[in-house]
């Protein structure tokens, strides 16, 4: 993982947590322990996702979480 991908992952986790009104640790656990969304979706799609705005990114992550049955 590059520095830019790591920073993007943190951005995704923090902003998803804010949207869900929960802690970043809970979102991190949902994206890593409950699923592999961080490593199988967010990081591989970094090039496309990081060009989008915050609302789009958060909604996209929430959609993937819903599709995979991940609850936070």
N, C-alpha and C positions, 0 to 999 in steps of 0.2 A: 504494500500500500504506500502510495506516495504521500508527501506532506499535504498536497492539495486535496487528495482523496480523504485523508484523515480529517482535515479541517471541514470538508464537505459533510462527512459522516457526523461530526459533532454538530454542525449546523442543522442537519436533518433531525437528529435526535432531540436537540434542544427545542426546535420549532414545533416538532410533532408533540412534544411534551406540553408546550405552552397551549397548543390547540386543544389537547385532550385534558388540560387542567390537571396534569399529573406530574410526577417527578421524572427527570431525565433518566434516572436509574431504572425506573419501571419500563420506559420505552426501550432503553438499551437491552434490558432482559427480554422484552418481547421480540426485538429484532435479531437477537442472537441466541438466546436459550430456548425460547418457545418456537423459534423458526430460524431460518438462516437468511432472512431477508437482507440483512446488512451485507453479507458476503456474496449472496447469490443474486441480488438485484441492485441494491444501491451503489455499491462499488463498481460492479461491471457496467452499470448504466451511467456512471459519473459524467462521461463526455456529453451525453445528451441532456441529462437532468440538470447539471450545474448551469446550463444556459437559460433555464426557465426561472420564473419568479417564485418567490417563497410560497405563495398560496398554491400555485400549481404543484410544486414539489411536495408540500405537506399533503395535499389532497391525493396525489399519486401514491404516496407511501401509505396513506390510510386505505386507499383502494386495494393495494397489494395485501395489506394486513387483513382486510375483510375477506378477500378472495382466498387467503390461506388459513382463515379461521383463527387469527391471532387476536387475542384480547389483551387490552392494556388497562 
